[in-house]
Amino acid sequence: MRPMKEPGFDSIEDLRQAGMRLEIIRYLALAVFVILAGRLWYLQVMNSQVYAERAEQNRTRALTIPAPRGNIFDRKGRLLVTSQASYNIVISHKDMGKNTNEIADLLVNGLEIDRDWLIKRFEDAKYEAKYESIVIKEMASAADVAWVEAHQYEYPMIRAEQAPRRFYPYKTLAAHAIGYVGEVDRRELNDPKSPFSRERGYKLGDVIGKAGIERTYNDLLMGKDGARLVIVDSKGRIQREIGRTEPIPGRDLNMTIDLDIQKVAEEQTDTMPAGRGVIVVADPNNGEILSMVSHPSFDPNAFSLRAKTDAGKDEIRELQEDPDKPLYNRVIQGAFPPGSTWKLMTTVAALNEGVITPTNNKIQDGDIQLGNYHMSSMSHEGFPDINRAILRSCDGYFYRLGLKMGVEKFEKWVDLFRFGHRTGIDLPNERSGTPPTRATKEMIYRSVLKRQKMDKGLEWTEKDEEEVKRQAKWTDYDMAASAFGQGMNASTPIQLLRYVAGLANGGYMYTPHLLYRGAPGGDREGKQHPEAKFEDKNKFTVPMDAEIHEIVLKGMWSAVNAGGTAGAAAIEGFDVCGKTGTAQVASKDKAGAKNKDHAWFISFAPRDKPEICSVILTENAGMGGRQSAPRAKIIYEDYYRRTRGLAEETKAEVAK
Amino acid sequence: MFGINRRYLSDFDWLLLGVILLIAGFGVLEISSAEPTVGLWRRQVFGVAIGLVVLFLATMFDYRRIVNAAPYLYMVGVILLALVLTPLGKEVNGNRSWLYFGSFQFQPSEFAKIFTILFLAYYLSGVKKRPLDLRSMIIAGLIWAVPTVLVFMENDTGSALSFTSFLAAMLFLSGVRWSWLAAASGALVLALIVAVPYVKTCKSYKCERIKSVYWPELAEKRFRYQNDQSEIAVGSGGIAGKGLRGSTQGPLGFVPEVHNDFIYAVASEETGFIGSFASLGAYLMVITRLIQIARRARERVGLMLVAGFASLLLYHVAVNVGMVVRLLPIMGIPLPLMSFGSTSVVATCFGLGLAISVRLRRFVN
């Protein structure tokens, strides 16, 4: 098949033509190269920065080095809260890739994780920084860690990371004061105003204080996680470390709590008949809280150690649904009528306003008829003086004293004692309570009327406001009831604690608090801090000159030591001063075990140089003198023995 | 005609050989950088050595004798391609293009391309009709169609298209009417325009690969991944590159097939614009040189042979670099002399050897 000569075919001309066409191909080649070079210029010269960053992001991962949370000690340095070593199973979500379902199946089977929870977790993580890892199982068992290690080759993106867990060795002890920790909420993260917002550097999965001082002093306790910056390959396998940010450990903290007193107080609340009550003990000279019990209590370990287990979830649900509200801190969130403990407020007010004087203070006791109301008095002491009125807790005396004083002067003193205001204790969610004043009465009537109008779909008008004023008119009954601690009074135990401390020290109202000292050190932003102390910005004084103070002291001393209502609190050698109170929970006809009165006892000791004060509330138990005063005695006795070096002796005596 | 003498040595295209060695050496270096753990670069050195032997052997023969054997070589190529479709063939990455003989494996399509060029040169240089007549074009089309269809059946679209690239060039050089050329170009443009809406909605993996480049937002993420990573590798190299052994995209496995079809991505990452532009320039030099050889060829067979091979080389470089820099969809096309793979290196060297042989024999005795 050799080519044959064709007539009319000029091979020279043909080669010339072909050469021309080759030239076209050469230009085509040149054009192709210009285009490719242009693209290289665009990628490598004009935009290289963008790609360089993406390449870095590709290969680097930040692995968390958890910062240990600070330990919490009592005032004498005894450990109350610490952290335990434990492992989290995490997954690097950058490396999870597209087969989320496959990985979910694997994890559900291998690590026994709830599938729905896991899927939700994956969804949430989409909004997180790309190279962070997601925690998929906390408190991993040794078996879980072994499982992860066994799957390292096929699933290198799943890792076991160290993660210290909060551990509360005393369980329910002082749980309301200490609080508990848990993962930061999405809601809090996204709210720029919350103390745990993204703007402040928090991220999903961060463990923060949820209640108690764990929350108040979170910034001090928490520290900041460090990170290992590592190079990974495309499967997420770690190749080497290229950088490291050391964690900033959280700072330790001492609470004002005294473990010895706390233990005794806990024993006392354990025996309260209705299973509910409060004991709060403080130093009247500075507001340091030595013991805080709100009963029933809860075990904070449920939130940190068991929160992800089924048993732990049930436990938390039970706590939330329990009608006795164990999660609720009665000391700062429970508001009750203070009953007769309030009579000292009325006394201080009346003496200061000259309604009675230190020398002229006899008023009639006994029942009183006010219009249609008959107000009975448990006591019928004739015409007692103020001292007798306090020690016998004469209701009739204080009805009449209140009526004599009048509402203006009375309200002035309620406000001077700052009832109806939060004390500013260093705990979250304190309630302010309601003071027994005209404003409170109007507020109650207004809200009732507003509800009625709203149900009928009617507008609120000026006329309604007048109607409220008319209905909520302050009556003699209101005055008499308010003067002895009933009426519209709802005060929190912590308010009464500040009050009793003020009565003890002559009118200095320190803010009750739980921070004894915070260790010096760096915070989350890297700033150095000296030792932290509680700064009392809310302290104030109630005018109470020595003469008036003496009457208060004498009255309270007599109530305990001179045949008064609180005789059960007397301790030889330790001049306990106190005042009982019995707060009516329901009207008399509903009386029954469930609606028994709340028994109050507020007290301090010793009389002249007070060292310790306390508020005890035994809910639905009956009389304060019988139910609460003896508990104070046990606490003070224990304190007295220990501070006077008598503890050993006592033990020996008991042993006999 | 045969053997080494002074004239052979002085006429030998040392410049071309030098550029080839530079490219191949650069390739070996980058392969060792891309896959530092495995000794792939040693195998590549071995492949290049065989390639050089083949190159020298090819220069020693008079290319006209090789062209005369073209029909037989062509048949061998077609049989080998057909064998791939039998149980002797093996599928790699969705392309069934490998032949296994025990531990020895190779890709017949690489050789089939050269053999087809030889056969087309053999046939077309004998056609003495200007402008080229329809009958000759159909015969050339049949020569092209047999291996192309076989390669297409191997699911190797990139290689199938490479056959088309040199067929088009060789027909063009054989004097196709300009009007036909214009009509064909017009039809191609029209076909592309018509195909756009279809490709946008179609879900086959070929469409996904096209979408990944031109409409990345429409493409599935898993198809985009290779393009993204390759683009990142090239771009992150910047002007001066990350230095030899400095690649992170390659050795850490982000760019798939990195020693192979994507070697240029790692080379660009490590040597930056300077290196990637220079290597592109080296290829341009080779191709320009080949075109020059074609122009100076003694007669038509030599011209057609070298020009066909030059267009094949141009196609390979353009498509491979085009897919690495995300201008073209990903197709299994290696970068000649740089990509790992002895078959491709040896076949390319064979083609280059033929071209040098044409150059050596450009004077009529």
Interface residues (C-beta under 8 A of the other chain):
Chain A: M1 R2 P3 M4 K5 E6 F9 S11 D14 L15 Q17 A18 G19 R21 L22 I24 I25 R26 L28 A29 L30 V32 F33 I35 L36 A37 R39 L40 W41 L43 Q44 V45 N47 S48 V50 Y51 A52 R54 A55 E56 N58 R59 K98 I231 V232 D233 S234 K235 Q239
Chain B: S125 G126 V127 K128 K129 R130 A169 F172 L173 S174 G175 K221 R222 Q229 E231 I232 A233 V234 G235 S236 G237 G238 I239 T248 Q249 P251 L252 G253 F254 S268 E269 G272 F273 S276 F277 L280 G281 Y283 L284 I287 T288 I291 A294 R295 E299 R300 L303 A307 A310 S311 L314 A318 V321 G322 V325 R326 L327
